[in-house]
Amino acid sequence: MRKLTAILCLGLFAVLAAPAYSAEVAMLDWRQALLTSDAAQRSMQDLESRLAGQQQEAQTLGQELSQLQQRLQQEGDSLPDAERQSLIQEFQQKGGRFEQLRQQIMEEQMRAEQEFLQQAEPKLDQAVEQVISRHGVQVLVEPQGVLHTDQELPNLTDEVIEILNSLN
């Protein structure tokens, strides 16, 4: 009788332990958590407002360059040399300014991204630690890191986003 009770208890323990074990493995898309956070949205809006003038100027220059290029292709051979040279010089000047603006915008975007990541990393670590602790997670994987699973893993991304937003 004791053997039967022990086997039943062991079986019951195994059944009860199985759901707990499945909660020990969870998934987190940390990139989505960072990019969806309120801090990321504010950072992108701030960057857009800082770059608005340069982006507008680059867009205008791009349109002007396109028009100059079309004119040179369509009328280039029929234009007097002085006018053609003037158009080519204007095209080169505007092209140089366009390239300069493009480079400045890219550099500012990279700088802002690095700055955001430096500020966000400690908060992301804190949010992830809170979620790991709350759920008793022993193995945390990224969506891209899951090769196969027979069961759906708990996705903790939304919870991490919530915590990130509360840390700001």
Buried (B, 14 or more C-beta within 10 A) or exposed (E): EEEEEEEEEEEEEEEEEEEEEBEEBBBBBBEBBBBBBEBBEEBBEEBEEEBEEBBEBBEEBBEBBEEBBEBBEEEEEEBEEEEBEEBEEBBEEBBEBBEEBBEEBEEBEEEBBEEBEEEBEEBBEBBBEBBBEEBEBEEBBEBEEEEEEEEEBBBBBEBBBBBBBEBE
